[in-house]
Amino acid sequence: KKITNKYVSIFFEKLLKKDKKKLNISFVTKKKIGNAVNRNKIKRRLRNIMNEAVKKIEINFDYSFLVIAKSSMLNNEYKIIKETLFQDFAKIK
């Protein structure tokens, strides 16, 4: 299954034999986005957002997530990206 917005595409699948205490998530940034510095900045942002999301909203740990970043993440404010991702992860039940 897939959810997209202008910052990321989130692919998720329910796993049957999964540890319910750990969040299974991967972040991908394509080389098209920019050099290594820009790609790592995006991944740091995503990791930070997910750490906050685990604390603040209820994320289903039964799923495995793949988050593919888009180039629009570099130019926008952290706060706006965070709110958008929180909304998308809240939709996944």
Buried (B, 14 or more C-beta within 10 A) or exposed (E): EEBEBEBBBBBBEEEEEEEEEEBBBEBBBEEEBBEEEBBEBBBEBBEEBBEEBBEEEEBEBBBBBBBBBBBEBBEEEEEEBBEBBBEBBEEBE
